[in-house]
Amino acid sequence: MHQTSVLVIGAGLGGIAAAAHLARRGMRVTVLEKNPHPGGRCDRFVREGHTFDTGPTLFIMPHVFEDEFAALGCALHDRLDLQRVDPSYRLVFDDGSRLELTSDPGSMRDQLEAIQPGSFTGYQRYIEEGHLHYDLAMERLVNRDFRSAGQFFNLRNLPLAFSLKPFAHHYSHMAAFFESPRLKAVFTLQDMYMGLNPFEAPATFSMMPYTEMAHGVWYPKGGMYRVVEALTEIARQAGVEFAWDTSVRRIRVAGGRAAGVELEDGQFLAADAVLANADLPYVYQNLLPPEHEADALAHKRYSCSVISFFWGVDKIYPQLGPHTLFLADDIRENFAEIDRQLSIPANPSLYVHAPARLDAAMAPAGEETLTAIIPVGHMHACEEQDWKELMQQARQAIFRRLALVGVSDLAEHIKFETCFTPLSWRRRYNLVNGATHGLSHNLLQLGYFRPHNRHARWHNLYFVGASTHPGTGMPTALVSGRLTAQRMSEEL
Ligand SMILES: Cc1cc2nc3c(=O)[nH]c(=O)nc-3n(C[C@H](O)[C@H](O)[C@H](O)COP(=O)(O)OP(=O)(O)OC[C@H]3O[C@@H](n4cnc5c(N)ncnc54)[C@H](O)[C@@H]3O)c2cc1C
């Protein structure tokens, strides 16, 4: 009997998950990855005993991981040793005052009331709304795909236009719950992790602070890359083959179908179907023959990017929690500079991750592994930005901010530095415009409006990952993998 063969372009989380599902359904699956190892954006490097997760650092929606691992025939807790991070973040404001987000309601009450008297009830109402948004959005928008307009625009979904508040901007909607600009910022900052601006994001995204507060932020022992290792192992056990350092140059299409792929060395590999996990706009613009859709994608909105510093440090800074967020008071100006000027804000918010606080093995004894991340505009399509200069500005901003928590001698204790700018994100993973989260998640690029998991013309060419349905994030990549594999097994 003919065994259906599938070539997967890219070993990101979505690609690996889809490959494992397809292999479990009896298909012959080969994953072609340009880099020497799997993971894509969920990457890692180790230097002088310091282990850096260079992409995701927040393991959220643990039950989604549980479900997705179960759908692959595995128990999540057999594969990963997870611990809850509580308080999830330490927030530091411009004047040095702090707020710790914790699952302890008593502590939340005390801290919120100190910032704005009466705000705890607003918080409870907000979390309740987030709960509703989360349940509805997960069931009706995330955990399913939209193969036709009728599956999205129908009477059953009509109430979502009201209940999910998609037409309200997230930040303005916060006025219904809080007066304090700081609290409005604290409970919309999660949009930033999706590369979104809360002044434009739909209020639907209150589902993100809800899930963080209700289901927690977690950490796998050994670091976030353990997720990649666990999934790759599952895929291998299902029979998936991986080829590293194997860059695809072109998807060959003929007779209304994808015939296979051409590699950089000119070799042609034939297959019954091709599944692209590389960033979807990159695939249209670089791997497929020129077509209208490639131009249309160039004009879509892209998520912001980040400048990330990875520092091996020869001392410990106990004032830093595992996740410390320095939140600027002028966040409106911050987002305007990121989104419109595609630059770095004058007084940027920033995030610092100290993984050794959660797992001592992430740094040598008595030392610190630090990652500091500043959101910046993505690469301009036509003008060159001066990333060297922006990198210097980012470094200075980080040192200034760290002094707020008493870390004032960091520059003297850095043993080595690695820095990623949007240029690095593009070069390493082929992300269009170096946008770390791919296509943006604004209203007109979500649900049915997000590029679909199958090509409109070449029906044996499929897509999985952050710039296709359902969108960015580690758990979402696994959902995308399952949904696409399901569709492929029905259609091939
Ligand atoms: C800085 C940063 C922080 C993040 N933080 C979080 C977080 O805390 N929590 C969270 O849940 N999510 C987070 N995310 C998002 C999450 O990492 C991504 O949404 C997810 O990993 C994307 O997976 P993907 O399936 O789209 O594949 P990708 O990661 O995009 O992988 C695609 C793969 O395709 C390969 N490829 C590209 N072109 C070719 C080619 N021509 N030939 C062969 N291979 C090719 C690439 O090398 C890559 O390995 C973060 C992302 C970034 C960048």
The ligand as an SDF file (V2000), in Angstrom:
LIG
                    3D

 53 58  0  0  0  0  0  0  0  0999 V2000
   11.8840   36.4950   21.9510 C   0  0  0  0  0  0  0  0  0  0  0  0
   10.6750   35.6150   21.9740 C   0  0  0  0  0  0  0  0  0  0  0  0
   10.0210   35.3930   23.1700 C   0  0  0  0  0  0  0  0  0  0  0  0
    8.8890   34.5680   23.2110 C   0  0  0  0  0  0  0  0  0  0  0  0
    8.3180   34.3200   24.4170 N   0  0  0  0  0  0  0  0  0  0  0  0
    7.3240   33.4100   24.4930 C   0  0  0  0  0  0  0  0  0  0  0  0
    6.8750   32.9630   25.7710 C   0  0  0  0  0  0  0  0  0  0  0  0
    7.4000   33.3770   26.8080 O   0  0  0  0  0  0  0  0  0  0  0  0
    5.8750   32.0300   25.8080 N   0  0  0  0  0  0  0  0  0  0  0  0
    5.3180   31.5180   24.6620 C   0  0  0  0  0  0  0  0  0  0  0  0
    4.4140   30.6770   24.7540 O   0  0  0  0  0  0  0  0  0  0  0  0
    5.7470   31.9120   23.4310 N   0  0  0  0  0  0  0  0  0  0  0  0
    6.7390   32.8250   23.3190 C   0  0  0  0  0  0  0  0  0  0  0  0
    7.2430   33.1810   22.1010 N   0  0  0  0  0  0  0  0  0  0  0  0
    6.5720   32.6960   20.8800 C   0  0  0  0  0  0  0  0  0  0  0  0
    6.9640   31.2770   20.4710 C   0  0  0  0  0  0  0  0  0  0  0  0
    8.3580   31.0950   20.6040 O   0  0  0  0  0  0  0  0  0  0  0  0
    6.6110   31.0650   19.0130 C   0  0  0  0  0  0  0  0  0  0  0  0
    5.2760   31.4740   18.7540 O   0  0  0  0  0  0  0  0  0  0  0  0
    6.7380   29.6000   18.5850 C   0  0  0  0  0  0  0  0  0  0  0  0
    7.9310   29.0170   19.0670 O   0  0  0  0  0  0  0  0  0  0  0  0
    6.7160   29.5910   17.0610 C   0  0  0  0  0  0  0  0  0  0  0  0
    6.7630   28.2870   16.5690 O   0  0  0  0  0  0  0  0  0  0  0  0
    6.5440   28.0100   15.0340 P   0  0  0  0  0  0  0  0  0  0  0  0
    5.8930   26.6610   14.9200 O   0  0  0  0  0  0  0  0  0  0  0  0
    5.8760   29.1370   14.3470 O   0  0  0  0  0  0  0  0  0  0  0  0
    8.0060   27.8020   14.4140 O   0  0  0  0  0  0  0  0  0  0  0  0
    9.3080   28.7430   14.3010 P   0  0  0  0  0  0  0  0  0  0  0  0
    9.8770   28.9190   15.6410 O   0  0  0  0  0  0  0  0  0  0  0  0
    9.0780   29.9160   13.4430 O   0  0  0  0  0  0  0  0  0  0  0  0
   10.2460   27.7230   13.5010 O   0  0  0  0  0  0  0  0  0  0  0  0
   10.2510   27.6340   12.0910 C   0  0  0  0  0  0  0  0  0  0  0  0
   11.4930   26.8510   11.6910 C   0  0  0  0  0  0  0  0  0  0  0  0
   11.6190   26.8880   10.2540 O   0  0  0  0  0  0  0  0  0  0  0  0
   13.0050   26.9450    9.9340 C   0  0  0  0  0  0  0  0  0  0  0  0
   13.1470   27.4450    8.5720 N   0  0  0  0  0  0  0  0  0  0  0  0
   12.8690   28.6840    8.1090 C   0  0  0  0  0  0  0  0  0  0  0  0
   13.1300   28.7550    6.7890 N   0  0  0  0  0  0  0  0  0  0  0  0
   13.5720   27.5390    6.4120 C   0  0  0  0  0  0  0  0  0  0  0  0
   14.0080   26.9990    5.1690 C   0  0  0  0  0  0  0  0  0  0  0  0
   14.0220   27.7010    4.0190 N   0  0  0  0  0  0  0  0  0  0  0  0
   14.4200   25.6980    5.1290 N   0  0  0  0  0  0  0  0  0  0  0  0
   14.4030   24.9430    6.2560 C   0  0  0  0  0  0  0  0  0  0  0  0
   14.0120   25.4200    7.4610 N   0  0  0  0  0  0  0  0  0  0  0  0
   13.5890   26.6930    7.5320 C   0  0  0  0  0  0  0  0  0  0  0  0
   13.5510   27.9210   10.9830 C   0  0  0  0  0  0  0  0  0  0  0  0
   14.9480   27.8100   11.1060 O   0  0  0  0  0  0  0  0  0  0  0  0
   12.8000   27.4580   12.2310 C   0  0  0  0  0  0  0  0  0  0  0  0
   13.5120   26.4550   12.9160 O   0  0  0  0  0  0  0  0  0  0  0  0
    8.3850   33.9850   22.0190 C   0  0  0  0  0  0  0  0  0  0  0  0
    9.0380   34.2120   20.8060 C   0  0  0  0  0  0  0  0  0  0  0  0
   10.1860   34.9990   20.7780 C   0  0  0  0  0  0  0  0  0  0  0  0
   10.9150   35.1760   19.4800 C   0  0  0  0  0  0  0  0  0  0  0  0
  1  2  1  0
  2  3  1  0
  2 52  2  0
  3  4  2  0
  4  5  1  0
  4 50  1  0
  5  6  2  0
  6  7  1  0
  6 13  1  0
  7  8  2  0
  7  9  1  0
  9 10  1  0
 10 11  2  0
 10 12  1  0
 12 13  2  0
 13 14  1  0
 14 15  1  0
 14 50  1  0
 15 16  1  0
 16 17  1  0
 16 18  1  0
 18 19  1  0
 18 20  1  0
 20 21  1  0
 20 22  1  0
 22 23  1  0
 23 24  1  0
 24 25  2  0
 24 26  1  0
 24 27  1  0
 27 28  1  0
 28 29  2  0
 28 30  1  0
 28 31  1  0
 31 32  1  0
 32 33  1  0
 33 34  1  0
 33 48  1  0
 34 35  1  0
 35 36  1  0
 35 46  1  0
 36 37  1  0
 36 45  1  0
 37 38  2  0
 38 39  1  0
 39 40  1  0
 39 45  2  0
 40 41  1  0
 40 42  2  0
 42 43  1  0
 43 44  2  0
 44 45  1  0
 46 47  1  0
 46 48  1  0
 48 49  1  0
 50 51  2  0
 51 52  1  0
 52 53  1  0
M  END
$$$$
